[in-house]
Amino acid sequence: MPTISMFFGIIIRMFYRDNKQHNLPHIHAEYQGEVAVFAIMDGIILDGSLPNPKRKLVEAWIEIHRDDLLADWQLAVEGAKVFKIKGLE
């Protein structure tokens, strides 16, 4: 599962060909051992949890980078290499 971004201690990953379990474009965000799966289209949590301040950062990041995330999702489902996406500063 490649890491596509890191910011404020949060690691964002996207699985290759991971369109079966959650059945829609999503990312996995990890912070200090906690993992949440976020839908790319609306930023809602599909599974897991993160501390509230970190959850809000991931939601904002998804909003800013939605087009890039969807492009990476398409690459990932096809098994192609995904691109890194700039984190929040």
C-alpha positions in Angstrom: 0.0 0.0 0.0 1.9 3.1 -1.2 2.1 6.2 0.9 0.8 9.1 -1.2 1.2 11.9 1.4 2.3 12.7 5.0 1.5 15.8 7.1 1.2 16.6 10.8 2.1 13.0 11.7 -0.7 11.6 9.5 0.2 9.0 6.8 -2.1 8.8 3.8 -2.1 5.6 1.8 -4.0 4.1 -1.1 -4.2 0.4 -1.8 -3.7 -1.0 -5.3 -6.9 -2.5 -6.7 -8.8 -1.8 -3.5 -12.2 -1.3 -5.0 -13.9 -4.4 -3.6 -14.0 -3.8 0.2 -15.5 -0.3 0.3 -16.6 -0.2 -3.3 -15.9 3.5 -3.8 -12.8 5.7 -4.1 -11.2 6.0 -0.7 -7.9 6.5 1.2 -6.5 5.1 4.4 -5.3 7.7 6.9 -3.1 6.6 9.9 -2.1 8.5 13.0 -0.3 7.0 15.9 -1.7 3.5 15.3 -5.2 4.6 14.6 -6.5 4.1 11.1 -9.6 5.5 9.3 -10.8 5.0 5.8 -12.2 8.2 4.1 -14.3 8.4 1.0 -12.7 10.7 -1.5 -15.9 12.1 -2.9 -17.3 13.5 0.3 -14.6 13.0 3.0 -16.8 10.9 5.3 -15.3 8.1 7.4 -16.2 4.7 6.0 -14.4 2.7 8.7 -12.2 3.3 11.7 -11.5 6.5 13.5 -8.9 9.3 14.1 -8.7 11.9 16.8 -11.1 14.8 15.9 -8.4 17.4 15.1 -6.6 14.9 12.8 -9.8 13.9 11.2 -10.6 17.5 10.3 -7.1 17.9 8.8 -7.7 14.9 6.6 -11.1 16.1 5.5 -9.7 19.5 4.6 -6.8 17.8 2.7 -9.3 15.6 0.7 -11.3 18.7 -0.2 -8.2 20.5 -1.5 -6.8 17.5 -3.4 -10.0 15.7 -4.5 -9.1 15.8 -8.3 -5.6 14.5 -7.6 -6.9 11.8 -5.4 -9.4 10.6 -8.0 -6.7 10.5 -10.6 -4.5 8.4 -8.2 -7.5 6.2 -7.4 -8.0 5.4 -11.1 -4.3 4.6 -11.4 -4.4 2.4 -8.3 -7.5 0.4 -9.5 -5.6 -0.3 -12.7 -2.5 -1.4 -10.8 -0.4 1.5 -12.0 1.9 3.6 -9.9 0.2 6.4 -8.0 1.7 9.9 -7.6 2.6 11.6 -4.3 0.3 14.4 -3.3 1.4 17.4 -1.4 0.5 17.5 2.3 -0.9 20.3 4.4 1.7 22.8 5.6 
